[in-house]
């Protein structure tokens, strides 16, 4: 009986890691077991990429930005930072090729009261920045590099 309970707990933990979790609206810390088991689908210019749409355990799930970021953080990853034109084109080609409706990037606008919270790093940056690398995005009017949705989705 004890063996059955222990096996059931491990199976439950394994299955739960791929379910959208209700968010406490804070950033989650890395979980070493999940970090050790993370999947990298492809590498490009020294970065590894996980495609949620290509993983049967997460394909078709639609979650909000913070839940997506927490999913990544728990696995020692972060949402994608499109830091160069080449990287933007690389990711865009995967989205088009796989007919993906949208992705979440690590780009975030911190221009509201409360940006000083410790879980909204870096502090007091008024503008868009990549949360994955804690760097402010360079200003641009070149829509070829930043061809994202005007509505945020």
N, C-alpha and C positions, 0 to 999 in steps of 0.2 A: 504494500500500500504506500509506504513512504517513497519507494522508487517511482511509483506512478505519479505521485504529487511532485516530486523533484523534476521529473521529465516534463510534466505538464507546465510547470513554472518556466522551464527553459524554452519550451515551444512557445508559450505565451509571450515571453520577452522577445524572442526572435521575430514573431509575427507583429508585435506591437511597434517595433522600430520602424516599420514601413507604413504605419497608419498616421494620418494627420492628427496631431495632438492639440487639444485645446491649449491655447497660449495664455500664459500668465502675463503676457504683454511685456516681457523682459527678455533679454538675450540669455540663451542657455549656454552653459559651459560645455566643452568637449567631454565626450564619454569614451574613455580609452578603448573599451571593447568595440564600439561602433567605429572608432577611428581605424582600428586594426583590420576591420572587415569592409572598409569602404571600397566602392567600385570606381575605377577610372576607366571611362569608355574610350577616351582618345587623348593624345598629347599633342600640343602645338606650342612651339617656341618656349619650351621649358615649363609650361603649365599643364596640369592634368584637368580634364573635364569630365564631369558626371552629367549624363543626360537623363533626366527623370523620365522623359517620354520613352526612352529606350530600355528602361528597366521594368519588367512585368510587374514588380511589386509596387511601383509608383506611377506607372503609365495611366493617364486619364484622371489623375487626381488634380484638383484645382484648389489651391490654398492661397492665403494672402501673403504679402511680402515678408512679414515678420515670421510667420510659420515656415516659409521657405528658407529664410536665413537661418532659423533655429535648426531646421532639418540638416542644413549644411554644417553649421557650427558644431553640432553634436558629433559629427563625423570628421572633425578637424579640416573642414573645407569652408568656403564662403560662396555667396552668390557671385556670378561672374563680373569681373571688372573689365570693360572693353577699353583698354588703355591705348591701343594703337589702331590705325586704320586697318592694318593687316588682320589684327585680332577681330575687329568688328566684322570684316568681310568673311573671315573664317566661321564665326558663329552664325552670321546671317545665312551663309550657304548651308549650314546644318539645319537651320530652321526651315528654310525653303525646301531643301531636299527631303526632310522628314515631315513636311506639311504641319508644322507646329504652329498653333494659334498664337501663342505668346510665351515669353519667358520673363522671369524676374531677374534683373541685374542688381548689383550691389549699389547702384547709384541711388542716392537719397538726398532729399532737400531738407536742410535743417535751418529753417527760418521762422521758427515758432517758439513761443514761450515754453520753456522746459528743456531746451536743447542742452542745458548744462547738466542734465542727468548723466550719471556715470555709464549707463548702458547705451547712451547715444554719443559715442565717441566719433571723431574728435570733438572737443568742446567748442562751442560758439563759432562754428563756421557758417556764415550766412551765404549759402549758395549750394550748388550740387557738389557732392563728393562721393568717391568710391569708398564704401564702408569696408570693403575687403582689404584695401591697402592703406586706408586712412589718409587719402590724398584728395585734395580739391581738384575737380575737373577743370581743365583749362577752358576759358571762354572760347566759344566758336560760333560762327554763323554758317559754317560749312555743313550742310545737312547730309553730305555723303558720309561723314564720320558719325554723326549723331542722328541717324534716321529712325528715331524712336517715335512712338505714339505721342501725339500732342495732348491726349487726355490722360496719360499716365498708365494706361492699360496696355 
